[in-house]
Amino acid sequence: MDDKHHQNSIGGREACLCDRTLEKDIQRHMRFTMGRDPAKPNRHACFMGLAYSVRDRLMDRWFHTQRSQYDTLAKRVYFLSLEFLPGRFLMNYLISLKMVDEARRTVEKMGFDLDELEEEEWDAGLGNGGLGRLASCYMDSLACLDFPGYGYGIRYDYGIFHQTMENGWQREQCDNWARKGTPWEIRRGEFLIPVRFYGHTETRTDANGRQYYRWVDGEVVMAMACDILVPGYGDGFVTNMRLWRAQSSREFNLDEFNQGDYIGAVEAKVLSENISGVLYPSDEMEQGRELRLKQQYFFVAATLADIMRRFKKLNRNFSELPDFVAIQLNDTHPAIAIPELMRLLMDGEGMAWDDAWPVCEKTFAYTNHTILPEALETWPVDLIRRLLPRHMEIIFEINRRFLNEVRTRQPSDSSLPGRVSLITDSGQQRVRMSHLAIVGSHTVNGVAELHSKIIREDLFRDFDTVFPGRLANVTNGITPRRWLAQANPLLARLINETIGPEWITDLDRLRELEPLADDAAFRRRWMETKRDNKKRLARYVLRKIGLGIDPDTLFSVQVKRIHEYKRQLLNVLHVITRFHRIKAAPGLPVVPRTTIFAGKAAPAYHQAKLIIRLVNAVAEKINNDPDIQGKLRVLFLPNYCVSQAEKIIPAADLSEQISTAGMEASGTGNMKMSLNGALTIGTLDGANVEIMEEVGRENIFIFGLTAGQVTTLRNGGYHPGTYYDGDAELKQALDSISRGDFSPEDPHLFAPVVDSLLHQGDYYMLLADYRDYLTAQESVDNAFQDKEEWARKSILNTARMGKFSSDRSVREYADRIWELKPLPAVELGEESLG
C-alpha cells in the first residue's frame, strides 16, 4: 500500500455522512463561501471547501459539548498559554472525526490528492517550540478525555518567524501564516472585551473607613475572540482554544484625516493592534519589552473577563469561584493574572483582601518549564507601574503580606524574606514573576521527575520550606493522535493490523507489541516501515534543499530550538571528529551516517545563529569531499515546524537528546522520536531519565555527567583547557574550526564558538562530555550493524512509551491539581451526524 492510502486503517468506523454529501458540501462552500466555480476548482479552492465542510461537522459537536457543560454545571479548567503550536489542522480533524477514508475518496473523485491538499495549509506558528507544542498536546488530551476546559492565548498575525538560509546564515522572514485566510478560526466580531493600559488609580473611603480603588484614564484596546475548535477522538466532544486579537477601541481620527495627516489619523489604531501582531517581539529595546508585557496582560485581562462572565451566569457567590474554575498558568507569561483576579474581585466585586486572596490561591496553579535564570521572567517595577498602575499596587501588597507571613513562620532566618521576595532589592527593582506565580498558586509543578527535584531542592528550595507540599511533579506527555497516528501513518497501520487501534486512546496498549520484538517476521515489517519513512524524508530533503540522502544510512537526528544548553555544538564536534577519522583512514569500513539538524535560533541570539552557520559550513565541506561520499552526510533543514517534524521524526533512527544534565526541564522531542521507534542517545537530563526507566537501560545510549556531577564540577572549579590538552581528537576538532578549515574565506568566523569553550568557561560542559559522547556514538555504530537487534530495540522503545501520553499527564493534572471530572458522554443529535 502506498503513502496516499496510509491513513485508511486509522480509526474504526466511517463518518455517517456519505461521500456524495461531503462532495456536495465541498462544492457548496466553493460556490457560496469562496465565490469559486465548483466546475473549475483549483487545489486551494478544493482544500478550502473541504476544510469548511469539516468545520461544519465540528461545529455541531461543539454546540452539543457546550450545552452539556452548562447542563451539568461542570467545573472547567482554563489553560493560559502565551504560545500554542498546533501545526496543521486538516488531517488532525479528519482523524478525530474518522473521516480520512471518506475525504480521500471524495477529493479523488474531484481530481485531487488528499496529501497534496494538506500541503495547502500553512502551519499556525503561534508558538516558539516545546512550550507551545505541549500546550496543543494538552488541548488534544482534554478533548479526547472529555474534560471541560479551554485554552486561552493570542491570535498572532505573524507567528514564529519563517527561517531561510542565506550563505549558511539564518535569515528571518515574516510568518504571515493566515495570508490566504484560514478556514478554522471563528471570529467573534460582536464579542469584544476592553483592556486598559496606563492611566492611574483613584481611591475613595466609605463611611466605615474602607478604601476602594478605581483604575481610570489611559488607553483602552479591545480584545476580539477568535475560536479554533479542538475535537476529541472518535466521539462527540469538541472544545476550543480562544485566542485574542487586538482591535483599536476607535477607528482613525477623522479630524486629522481631513487635515491631511493621513499617518497620524491611523497611528493610534495601528499601535493598538500591534499587541497581537507578532509572537515575541524583540526585547532588546525598551519599546519591545513594553510590548511583550502588554501582550501578557492583554490576553490575561481578556481571558479573566471571559471567565468571570461565564461564572456570573451561575449566580454563585465569588467565594465559590474555585469550585467551578481552575486556571493553569503555563509558565510565567500569564502570571500577571494573579493581581488581575485580585483587582477584579476587590475593585469590581467589592470583596475584602482577606476574602479575595484565598479565592485567588485556590484558583491558580503554575507550571514551571525552565531552570535557566535568563528564562525566569522579571519585569522592572517602573515599567509595570507605568503600564499597569493598579497591578503594581496589588503586587506590592501581596509581597508585604507574604513577607510578614514568612517572618512569622521562619523568624530565625533573617535573609529568607529577601530570597523569596517578589521584588528584587538590588539595583533596579524588578518583579520576579516566578515568585509571584508560586505565592499566588495552590500547586506548582515541574515537568519531569528530575526537573521537579531540582526546583524543590535548588531553584525554589526556599519556597518548598515556606509552602511544604506545594511543589509537585507532572511529567510531560505527547498526544499519540498527532505524533503517531497522524505523523507516522505507515507505522500506525502496522500497529493497527497487529494489535488493533485501541492504543490511539490508550497508549499503554502498545505493550502488546513487546512479545513481537522477538518475532523475526514482525521485525522485518517494522524495519521496512522505517525505511519507507526514511525514503519519504529523503524525497522531502531533495525537494527542499536539493541534497540527496541514502535511506540505508543511519539517520541521526537533532531537531529542536538552537540553544547552547541543547548542545548542537557537541554534535558538530562529533561530526568533525568522524570526518577526521575517515580522512585519516579512508579505506577502513564505517557505519554510513546521515546527520540531520533543524531548529530556529532566536533572532537576537547571536551565538546560536553562529552555531547554525557552523553546521552549514561543516555540511558543505563534508558533503563535497570525495573521500567522504557514501560514509557521512550532514544537513540543516530550514524552517523547522510541526509539519516538518511530522516528516522527520518517523524517519529517525537515532534521537540526539544531549543537553547538559540538569538544564532541560523535560523535552518532548525525545518522547516523539522514541514513540516512533528511534533509539535515544542522551544525557540523564529532563525526561530522558524516565524514558530510560521505561524502555530499559539496554535500549538507550546514556553518556555524560549527571546533574549532580555538573554542579559539583562547576562549584569545584571546571577547567575546560584540561580536556582540550588531554584529548588529541578534541584538540584536532577545535583547532580545525579555529584555523578556518570550514570557513577559508573568513578564517576567524567561528572564533567566538571556540572562545566560548576554551576561554569563557565552557558553561555547558561540552568538553567534559565529549569523550564519553564519542564512546556512546561508537556503541550506536556497533548496535546499528546488528540489524535484527536494532529492530528489536526499536520495537521495545515504541512498546514502552505508554507513560508519555499527554492523556496520562492531563489525567494527573485533573486528579491532583484541578479536581476536574470528565463530562458524561456527549450525545449527538441526528442533525449533527448527517
N, C-alpha and C positions, 0 to 999 in steps of 0.2 A: 504493500500500500504506500503511495507516495505522500509527500508533505501536505498536498492540498486536502487530503481526506483524513488527516491525522486526528482531528477532533471528533470524528464521528462516534467514537466509543466513549467520549467523556460525557458523563451524565447518564441518565437512565431513560426516562420516558421522553417523548417528543412533547413540545408545547401543543396546546389544544387548537391553536389556530392552524388551519390548513394552508398549504403552500399558496393556493390561489388567493386567499385572503391577505397573506403577507405581501404578495406581489401587488395586489390592488392597493394596499396601504402605501407601499413604496411609490407607486405611480401617482397616488393621490397627493402625497407630500411633494413629489417633484412638481406637480402641476400647481397646487394651491399654496403650499408653504414657500416654495422656492421660485415659482414662476417659470419653470422649465418645461419644455415639451417632452412628455414621457416617451413619445415615439422616437426621439433623438437624444437619448441620455448619454452623458459622458460619465467617466468613472467617479468624479467628485459628486455629481448630482445623484448617482446611484447610492454612493456612501451616505450622503445626507438623507436621502429618502429612507434608507434602511435604518439609519440612526434615529430619525424621528419616529419611525414605526416601532422600534424597540422602546423608545422612551414612552410612547403611548401605553404600552403594556406595563411598564414600570409604574406609571402614574396611577393606574387603577389599584395596584397593590399598595402603593404609598398611601392613597386615601384610606384604604381599609386598615393599614397599620396605624395611621394617626387616630382613627376612630377608636381602635382597640386600646390605645394608650389612654385616651381620655375616658373611655368607658370604665377602665379598671383603676383609675386614679393612681397609676403606677409611678413609683419613684423613677426619676430619669438621671442619667449621667450626661454631663456636658463636658466634652473633651476639647480643651482650649489649646490650640497649637498655632504658632505663627507660620508653621510650614505643614503643607500636605504635598506628597509627591505620588499622586495616584497613577501616573502613566496614562496609557490609552484606555479608553472605556469600552469600546465596541465589543471586543472579544470577551472581556470580563463580564459584561452584561449578558451576552449570548450564552456563555457557560452557566451563569447563575440561573438564567431562565430555561436552560436545557433546550436551546433553540439553534445550536450550531448546525446540526444536520439540515434543518429546515431552511435556515438562512443561506447555507451553501447551495442547496438545490435551487432555491428561488433566484438567487443572483446569477447562477449559471444559466438558467433559462433566459435571463435578461442579457446574457452575453458577457458576464463579468466573473471574476475570480474573487472569492471572499478574502483570501490572503492579500491580494493586491488592493482591495478596497480598504482593508485595515491600514495599509500604508498611507492612506489619505489623511489619517488622523494624526495631528501633531500632539506630542506629549504635553500634558498640562504640567509644566515645570514649576509648580508652586512651592517647591522646597529645595533645599540645598544638598540633601543626601540622606543619610540614615535616619535622622530625626523625622523628616517628612515622610519617608517611606514607611517607617514604623507606625506613624500616625494613621496612614492609609491602611496598613495591615490591621490595625486595631478597629478601624471603622468597619472593615470587611467582617471581622470576627463578631463585633457587636451585632451586626445584621444577621450573620449566619446563626448565632446563638439566640436570636430573638430578644436581646436585651434592649430596653427602651433607652435610647441615647442619641446624641447628635455630636457631630464635630463642628467646631467653630474656628474660623481663621479669616484670612484676607484673600479677596479675589484680585490678585495682582494682574495688571495689564501686561506686564513683562515679567516672566518668571526668571529662574536661574539662567544666566547668560548662555547663548549659543556659542560653543567653543569651536574655533577653527585653528588650523596650524599655518603659520607663515614663516618659512625658513626655519622650521623647528620650534618656533616660539608660539606659545598660546596667545591667541587674539580673541577678544570678547566681542560678540555682536549681540544686538538686542534679540531677545527671545519673544517675538510677538506671536505667542502660541495660539491666539484666537484671531489671527489676522483674516482668516476666511470665515470667521464666525464659528461658534461652537453650538452643536445641537443639544448639548447635555445640560447646560445651565438654564434655570428658570429664574428670570429676573423679576423681582418683586418691586416694580417701579412705584407702586402705590404704598409700599411699606418702607418708610424712611424714618430713621432714628437720629435725632440731633445729638452731636457730640461736641462738647465745648473745650476750647483751649484758651490759655492766657487768662486775662481778667483778674479779678481779686475777690476776696471773701468779705462779706458783711456779717456783723454779729448783732444780735438783739437779746435782751434779757426780759423774761416774763415776770409776772408778779411774784412768783415763787423763787426768783433768783436764778432760774435755769437759763443757760445761754443756748441760743440757736444760731446756726451758721447758714449762710447762703452764698453760693458761688455765682457771681454776676459778671456781666460785660465780657470782653474778649471776643473770640472768633468762634463761630459755630459752623461745623461741617456736617453734612448729612451722610449717614451710612445706609446704603441700599442693600437689601438682602439678595443674594444670588444662591439659589439652592441647586445642589448636584446630588442626584439620587445614589444610594448605596444599597444594593439588594442583598438579601441572604441567598444561600444556595438552594435552589430547588423547592422553595416554599413561597408563601405569600408575603413574607416580611420584607419591607423596604423602608429604610430610614434615609437620612440625608445629611450631607455637610451643608452648613450655611456659611457662605463666605461673603464678607462685607466689601462693598465697593464704595469709594468716597465720591460724593456728589457735592458740588457747591451748594451752599444754602441760598444762593441767589444766582441769577444769570448775570450777564455782563452789565456794566454800568452804562445806561443809555445816554446819560448826560455827557460822559466822557467820549462815548462813541460819536455823538452828534457834533462834538467839538473837534473831531479829527484825531483823538488819541485812541487809535484802534488797539494798540498794545495794552495800554492802561485799562481799557474797557473790559478786557477779558482776563487781566492778570490775576485778580483775586480768585476767579473761578479756576484757572489753571493751577495756581498754587495750592488751592484746597484739594483738588482732585489728584495732586501728586502723591498724596498719602498712600493710595493703593496702586501707585504707578509701577513700582519695581520692588522685587524681593531684595532685601538687604542693601539699601543704598550705602555707598562707601561712607565709613565713619571717620575718615582721615581729617575731614574738615568739620567745623562746628555745625554748619548747616546740615551735613549728613547725619551727625549724631542726633541733632534735634528731630530730624525726620524719622529716624529709627524709633525714638521714644514716642513720637506722635503715632507711628504705626501701632506700637504696642498698646497704647491707651485707646486708640481709635477702635480696634477690634474688641478689646475688653469691654469698653463702655457700651458699645452696641450690643454685645453678647449679654451682658448683665441686664441691660434694659429689656432684652427679649426674654430672658429667664424670669425676670420679675413680672413681666406682662403675663406669661403663662401661669405663674404661681398665683397671681391675683385672681385668676379665673376660678380658683378653688375655694375662694372665700375663707381662707385659713389665717390664723394668727402667724405673724412673721417668726415667732419663736419656733414654729413647726417647719420652717424652711428646710432644715437638714433632713427631715423625714421624707421630703419629696424631691430634693435637689442634691446631687453630688457634682462637684466641679473638680475636674482633674487638670492641674497645671502641667503641661508638657514642657518641661524645662522652665527657666526663669523668665522667659519672654512675656508670659501673661501674669507675672507676679503682681503687677500694679492692680490686678483685680481685687486683691485683698483690701487695700484702702478704698477702692471704688465701692465695694459692697458695704463697707462701714459707712461711707458717705451716703449711700442710698438709704440704708437703714436709719441712720441718725438724722440727716438733714431732710431726707424725703419722707420718711415714715415716722419720725419723732421718737425713735427708740433711744433710751439712755445707753451710754457706753457699756455699762456693766451688763446690760441685756443683749446688746448687739454683738459684743465680742465673742461670747460663747457660740452664737449662731454662726459667726464667721469661721471660727476654728473648726466646728463640726461639719461645715460645708466643703471646705477646701482640702485637697490632697495634692502633693507635689512630687513629681518625678524628676530626680536629678539625672542628667545624662553625661556629666563630664567631671573629671577631677583636674582638668587643665586650668591653671589660675587665670589665663587670659580669656577663658570661655565662661568664667563665673562673672556674670554681669555686675557692673557697678555704674551708677549714674551720679553726676555731680548734683549736689543739693541745690546749687544755684539754678541749674537747668530745670529740675523738677519744680522748684518754687516758682519760676517764671512761667513754665508751661502749664503746670497743674498745681496752682497755689493751695487749694483746699487739701489735696492729697499729701502735700508735703507737711501740712499741719497735722494731719492724721498719722503719718508715718512717725513724726517726732513724738506724738503722744503714745503710739504703740511702743516705741522704743523706751520712753520714760517709764511706762508701767512695767514693761518686760524687765528692764534692768533693775527696778526696785524689787521685783519678784526674785531675780537672780541673787541680789544682795541678801535677801531674806533667807533664801534656800541654802546659799553657799557663802556664809559670811567670812569663812577662813581664807578664801581665795580672792584676794583683793584685785588681781589682774583679770579675773574671769569676765566681769562686765565689759571691759574693753575688747576682749577677744570675741565675745558673742554679740556685741552691739550691732544694731542695724546701720549705724552711721560710723564711718571711719573718723578718727580724731586727727591723724597726722596729715599735714599739708591741706590740700583742698578737700573739704568734706564731701564724702560720697556715700550714697546709699547702696548697701550690699543687698542685691536683690535675692540672692540665695538665702540670706539670713531672714529677710522679710518673708520669703516663701515658707521657711521652716517654722518660724514663730506663728504664722497665720494658718497653718495646716494641722490637721489631726494625725496625718500619716505622711511620711517622707520615704520614698523608696528608691533604691538603686536598681540597676537593670541587669545585673549578673551577680552571682554569689561573691566573686572576688571584688567586684566594684562596690557592692554593699558593705563588705567587710572593710574596705579602705575608707569609705565615708564614715562608718561607725568608729573606726579605730584611729583615723588620721584626720581626714578633711573636716569632718563635723564632730570630732570627738567630744568637744565641749557641749555640744547640743545633746549628745547621747547621755551626758551626765545630767543636764538640766531637764531633759524630757525623756526619761527612761522608757524604752519600748516604742518611741515614735519612729525611729529609723528602721525600715524593713527592706525586704528584697522581693522584687518580681522580675524574674529573668525574662528578657525579651523573647519574642517569637515572631514567626513569619506566617503568612497565610498560605496554606497548601493549594488554595484555589488559583492564586496568581502564580506562585513560584514553583509549582509542579504541573498542575492540570493545564494551565494556560501557557506557561513558558516552555514546557517540555512535553508537548502532546504525544510525541513518539514513545517516550518512556511511560507516560500516563496510560497510553493504550496497552502497553505490555503489562503493566501492573494490573490494570482492569481485567485483562484476559486471564490473568493468573490468580488473583485473589478477590476480584470484584471491585466495585467503585466506592465501597463504604469508607475507605481511607480519606476520601475528599473532605469529609466532615468529622473524621475520627482518625487522626494521623497515627495514633498508636497501632492501628490495624496493619501498618507497614511491617510490624514484627513478624507477620505471617510469611514475609519473604525470607526470613533468616534460614530456614532449612534448605531453601533453594540455592543458597550460596555454595552448597556442596554438589549441586546438580550441574554437570558439565554442559548439558544442552541448554539449560537456562542461562548459564554464564555466557555461552556463545551468543544467544539472542540479546542479552544485556549489552555486551560489548559491540554488537552490530548496531544497536540503537545509539550507543555513544558515538560510534564512527559516523553514523548518519547525521548526528547533530554537529560533529566536527566538520563534515563536508558542507553543511548548511552555513556554518560560521565562515568557512573558507570562501564560499561564494560571496558572502557579505563583505568580508575583508577586501577581496578583489574588487568588488564594486565600489567600496568606499575609498580605499587608498591605493588601489592598483597593485597590491602586493600579493603574490601567490604564496600560500602556505600549504604544507603537506599534512593531511588529516591523520597520517600514520605516525607522525611525531608526537612526543609528549607535549600536551598543551598546558603550560604553566601560566596561571592567570592571577594578576593582581589588579583588581578593578575597585577603586574607591577614591574618595576625595584625596587630593595630593596634599600631604602634610608631613612634616619632618618626623613626627612621632609614629606615623604609619610605616615609615622606613622603606619607601620605594627605593631610596638610595642604597640600602643594603642589598636589595635585589639586583640593582645595577652593578654593584661591586661583584656579586656572584657571576653575573653575565660576563663582565670584563675578564674575570679570572678564568671562566670557562673558555672564553675566546683565546686568552693567552696560552692555555693548556693545549688547545687544538693547534694553534700556530707553532708551538714548540715541538709537537709530535703529530703531524697531520696524518700519519699512517695508522695511528692507534685507533681501535674501534671506540666509538662513543655512542651513548643513547641520544638519538636526534631529538632536539627540543625546539618548540616554538614558544617564546616568552612574550606574553601579551600584557600590556599596560593600558589602562584607561582611567580617566578621572579628571576632575577640574580643580584648578588652584584658584583660591580667592584672588580677585583682580589686584589687590594691594599686597599680596603675599609674594614678595619678590624671590625669596629663596625657593619656594615651591615651584614657581614658574621657571626658575633656573634648572631645577631638577627635571622638569618636563623637557626643557631644551637639551639636557644631557642625555635623557633617554633617547630622544630622536637622533642626536649626534652618534651615540653608540650604535643605534639601529642602522643608520646609514653606512657606517664603516663596516660593520659585520655583514650586513646583507649584500654588500658589494665586493666582498673579499672572496675570490675563487677557492681559497683553501677551506672556506667555511661552508660552502654550498652543501646542502643536504644534512648538515650537522647542527646548525644553530641558526635560528631566525628570530628577530626581535622586532616588535612593532608597538606603536602607540596609536590606539584608536581614538580619534577626536570625538568630542561631544557625547561623553558618557551620560546615559539617561536610562529610564526604566525600560523603554522598548529595546534599547541596545543591550541592556543587561539580560533581557529575555532571550537574546540570541547567544550571548557569550557564556552565561552560566551553565546551560545544559551541555556545552562543549568542553568544559574544563575537565582536565584530568587531575591537575594539582591546584589546590586553593592556597594562595600565599596570604597568610594571616600573621604577619611578622612584626607587629608593633612592639615597642619597648614594653616589657611586662609592667603592669600597673598603670598604663596610660590609656588603654582602650576601655571605655566603660563596659561595652558588651560586644558590639558588632552584630550585624545581621547578614552581611555578605557571607560570612563564614557558615552560617546556617543554610543559606540558599544553595551554596555550592555543595555542601555535604549532602543535603537533601537530594540533589541531582546526581549523586554518585561520585563526586570528586573527593580525593583524599586531601587532607589538610596538612600543610607544613606550617607550624606556628609556634609562637611562644606561649607560655602559660599566662595568657592575658585575656581579660574580658570573658566572653562566653566560651573561648577555646578550652578553658578548664573543664566546663561542664560537657562540652562536646566530647572531649577525651574520655570523661567518665562514662558517657553513654555508648560511644562507638567502640571503646576498648583501646587501651594504650598501644596495642599491637597494630591498630588500624589507623594510626595517625602518626605524623612525624613531628615530635616535640624537640625543641632545642632552646638554648639560651638561658640567660639569667632569669630567676624568678623575681617577682615584685619585691620580696624581702631582700634578696641579694642586690637588686638595683639600689634600693635605699641604703643598704649597708655600704656598698661600694662608693656611692655618691657622697655619703657622710664621712667615709673614711679617707677620702682623697682618691679620686679617679684620675689616672694619668694615661690618656689615650696614646701618647707617644711610645709608651712601653710596648703596646700591641703592634704599633707600626714598626718599631725597630726589631721586634722579635718574630715577625711573620713575613717571610720573603714574598709570598704571593700577595699579601695585603699591601706591602710596600710597592710592589710592581704595579698593582691596580691603581693606587692613588698617584703614584708618580706618572703613570701614563696619562691620567687626567690632567695633572699639574703641568706637564710639559707640552700639552696641546695635541696629543695623539688623535683626539676626537674633535679637535677644533683647530686644524692647522692654519686656517685663515685668521684666527684670533687665539693664540696660544694661552692667553691669560683669561679666557672667557669663563672658565669654570673654577678659577682660583677661589672664589668665595665658598664653593662647595667643599673643597679640600680644607680651607682655613677653618670652616665650622667644625671639622673633625679633629684636626691636628692642633690648632692654635686657639680655638674658642671653646674647648672643654668637651666636645662631643656629647652634648647633654643627653641625647637619646641612645648613647652607648652602642653605636653600630660596631665600633672596632672591638669592643669586648665580646660581642656575639658573633663576629664574622667567622671565626674558625669553626665554631660549633654549627653555625648555619651551613657552611660548606660540607661539613661531615654529614649533616642531615640530608643535604641535597644528594650526596653520594648514595645514601641509603635509598632515596627515592629512585635513583637510576637503577640500582640493583633490583628493587622491587618491581619496577616497570618492565624489566626484561622477562620476568616470570608472568606471562600474560594470564594464566589461569589464577594465580594467587592475587594478582592485581584486581581481576574481575571479582573475586571473592570479597576482597576488602571493600571494593566499590559498592557491591550489593549490601554489605553489612552497614556501611555508612548510611545509605538510604533507609534501610530497615530500622535503624535505631535512632531515627531523628524525631520520633513522636513527641518527645518533651518540648521540642522547639516550635510547635504550632502556636500561632498567636491566639488560637482558641483557648489553649491552656492558660496563656498569660491573662487573657481577658476574664476567664473564669476566676482566676486568683484575685484580680482587681475587684471583681464583682462580689466575691465572697468575703474577702478580708479587708477591703478598703471602702468600697462604695455601698455595701449592704444592699445589693441590687438583685432583683429576681427577674427571670425571663418572663415575657408575656405569654399568656396562653396562645396556642397555635392560632395564627390569623386565618380566619375563614374567609375565603374569597367568594364574592357573589358571581353569578354567571356572567354579568356584564364585564367582569374583569378578565375573563378567560376566553372570550371569543366575540 
